[in-house]
Amino acid sequence: MAASRITRAMARVQSLRALPALVVLAACSAAPAASASPDEPDASSPVAQATASASPSSPESSEPSIAPDTDLAELLPTTLAGTEFTVSSLSGEQVGTVSFGRLGGIATNLGMSASDVDAAVAVGPDWDPNLGPEVFAIRYGGADSAAIVDEVAPAFGGAGYAAGTVEVTDESIAGKSVSVMEVPLMSGGASTFYFYAIGDVAFIVHTPGPAVAEDALSQPP
């Protein structure tokens, strides 16, 4: 009897000693293996980076524009280099006949009718159709500014531009990034065009040289 009690006591002690090990094993088996959720990709992965860049919270750059109801005539200078200019508003078919029909040609190439285009022009007292000086503001409603600038060069550069003898350069004048094109005249000399666009409004400065250009470019938007 004494031996059997001793044997049962020893067995009980051994079972108690094994209990902590069983608890540790149970805890390990209950903890799930760490893994990335399929709905939450690794932040360093290309998928996660692309998603972050397309997030609606990312700010979008907006190009400058001119309100559709703006009176274009009010944007043009009335005095350049100390000389008064006459400002006139143009609309409908008038636009198609101005500057040898070039403004209407741009409208056609942009997929619209000249009658749908609004414009204004400032003209100096010694104006010449081949030399200027004149400043245009033309609204090609809804057109992209880059597309408008691309159409101005062939329209005003004529055969020389088409043949590649007239080039367009990008310059900074009066704090603006403008395209500049010098077109030789059959009578001698050259006529220079400076142009840029804000939203769907094109600004074109036409002068016989750079003397008036900086003042003309400093006044419109």
C-alpha positions in Angstrom: 0.0 0.0 0.0 2.8 2.4 0.8 4.6 1.6 -2.4 1.4 2.2 -4.5 0.9 5.6 -2.8 4.4 6.6 -3.6 4.0 5.5 -7.2 0.7 7.5 -7.6 2.3 10.6 -6.0 5.3 10.5 -8.4 3.0 10.2 -11.4 1.0 13.2 -10.2 4.1 15.3 -9.9 5.2 14.3 -13.4 1.8 15.3 -14.8 2.0 18.7 -13.1 5.5 19.3 -14.5 4.3 18.6 -18.0 1.4 21.0 -17.7 3.4 24.3 -18.5 4.8 22.7 -21.7 1.3 21.8 -22.8 0.0 25.3 -22.2 2.9 26.8 -24.3 2.2 24.3 -27.1 -1.5 25.2 -27.1 -0.8 28.9 -27.2 1.5 28.5 -30.2 -1.0 26.3 -32.1 -3.8 28.9 -31.5 -1.8 31.9 -32.8 -2.4 32.3 -36.6 0.6 32.6 -38.9 1.3 36.3 -39.8 0.5 36.9 -43.4 -0.3 39.9 -45.6 -4.0 40.4 -46.2 -5.0 40.0 -49.9 -7.0 43.2 -49.6 -4.0 45.2 -48.2 -1.0 44.8 -50.5 2.5 45.5 -49.3 3.1 49.2 -49.4 6.4 48.7 -51.2 4.8 46.7 -54.1 4.1 48.3 -57.5 0.4 47.6 -57.1 0.2 49.6 -53.8 2.3 52.4 -55.2 0.0 52.7 -58.3 -3.1 52.7 -56.1 -1.6 55.5 -53.9 -0.8 57.6 -56.9 -4.3 57.3 -58.3 -5.9 58.1 -54.9 -8.7 60.7 -55.1 -7.1 62.5 -52.3 -4.0 63.3 -54.5 -4.2 66.9 -55.7 -4.6 67.4 -59.4 -2.9 70.2 -61.2 -5.2 72.7 -62.9 -4.2 74.8 -65.9 -5.0 78.5 -65.9 -8.1 79.6 -67.8 -10.2 82.7 -68.6 -13.8 82.7 -67.7 -16.2 82.2 -70.6 -18.1 85.4 -70.0 -15.0 87.6 -70.0 -15.1 90.5 -72.4 -11.9 89.9 -74.5 -11.7 93.5 -75.5 -11.1 94.4 -71.9 -8.0 92.2 -71.9 -6.2 94.1 -74.7 -4.0 97.2 -74.3 -5.3 100.6 -75.3 -1.8 102.1 -75.3 1.5 100.6 -76.5 4.9 102.3 -76.3 3.1 105.6 -75.8 0.8 105.2 -78.8 -2.9 104.8 -78.5 -4.5 101.7 -80.0 -8.0 101.2 -81.1 -9.7 98.1 -79.6 -12.6 96.4 -81.3 -14.7 93.3 -80.6 -15.3 90.7 -83.3 -17.8 87.9 -83.5 -19.4 85.6 -85.9 -18.4 85.9 -89.6 -16.2 89.0 -88.8 -13.7 86.6 -87.2 -13.4 84.6 -90.5 -12.4 87.7 -92.5 -9.8 89.2 -90.2 -6.0 88.9 -90.9 -6.5 87.2 -94.3 -8.9 84.7 -92.8 -6.2 83.2 -90.6 -8.4 83.2 -87.4 -11.2 81.4 -89.2 -8.7 78.9 -90.6 -7.6 78.1 -87.1 -11.2 77.5 -86.0 -11.7 75.1 -88.9 -8.6 73.1 -88.0 -9.8 72.9 -84.4 -13.1 71.4 -85.6 -15.4 74.5 -85.1 -17.0 77.2 -87.2 -15.6 80.7 -87.3 -19.1 81.9 -86.4 -18.7 80.2 -83.0 -15.5 82.2 -82.3 -15.2 85.4 -80.3 -12.3 87.8 -80.7 -11.0 91.3 -80.1 -8.2 93.2 -81.7 -6.1 96.2 -80.7 -4.7 98.1 -83.7 -2.2 100.9 -83.8 -2.7 104.1 -85.9 0.1 103.2 -88.4 -1.3 99.6 -88.9 -0.3 97.7 -91.9 -1.9 94.3 -92.8 1.6 92.7 -93.3 3.4 94.4 -90.4 0.8 95.3 -87.8 1.1 96.4 -85.1 -1.9 94.5 -83.7 -2.8 92.4 -80.7 -5.5 89.7 -80.9 -7.4 87.8 -78.2 -9.4 84.9 -79.7 -11.6 82.5 -77.8 -11.9 79.0 -79.4 -14.5 77.7 -77.0 -13.5 74.5 -75.3 -10.3 74.0 -77.3 -7.0 72.9 -75.6 -4.4 75.6 -75.3 -1.6 73.4 -76.7 -3.8 72.6 -79.7 -4.5 76.3 -80.3 -0.8 77.2 -80.2 0.0 74.4 -82.6 -2.5 75.8 -85.2 -1.4 79.4 -84.9 2.1 78.7 -86.4 0.9 77.2 -89.7 -1.9 79.7 -90.1 0.4 82.8 -89.7 3.6 81.2 -91.0 2.2 80.3 -94.4 4.2 78.7 -97.1 7.5 79.4 -95.3 6.4 77.5 -92.2 5.1 74.6 -94.4 8.4 74.5 -96.2 10.4 74.5 -93.0 12.1 77.9 -93.6 10.1 79.6 -90.9 10.7 78.3 -87.4 9.0 78.8 -84.1 11.1 79.4 -81.0 10.1 79.4 -77.3 11.1 82.5 -75.4 10.4 84.2 -72.1 9.2 87.8 -72.6 7.6 90.1 -70.0 7.4 87.2 -67.6 5.5 85.0 -70.1 6.5 81.8 -72.0 5.6 82.7 -75.6 6.2 81.2 -79.0 7.9 83.5 -81.5 7.9 83.3 -85.3 9.6 85.7 -87.7 8.1 85.6 -91.2 10.1 87.1 -94.1 8.1 89.4 -96.4 8.3 89.5 -100.1 8.7 93.3 -100.0 11.7 92.8 -97.7 12.0 92.8 -93.9 10.1 90.5 -91.7 6.9 90.4 -89.7 7.1 88.9 -86.2 4.4 87.0 -84.3 4.4 86.3 -80.6 1.7 84.0 -79.4 0.5 81.9 -76.4 -2.8 80.6 -75.0 -4.5 80.6 -71.7 -7.2 77.9 -71.6 -9.1 78.3 -74.8 -8.1 81.9 -75.4 -5.2 82.7 -77.8 -3.2 85.9 -77.6 -1.3 86.9 -80.7 1.0 90.0 -80.9 1.9 91.0 -84.5 4.6 93.6 -84.8 7.3 94.6 -87.4 9.9 94.0 -84.7 10.5 93.5 -81.0 10.2 97.2 -80.0 6.5 97.0 -79.2 6.4 93.3 -78.3 7.5 93.5 -74.7 5.0 96.2 -73.8 2.2 94.3 -75.7 3.0 91.1 -73.9 3.2 92.6 -70.5 -0.4 93.9 -70.5 -2.8 91.0 -71.3 -3.1 88.1 -68.8 
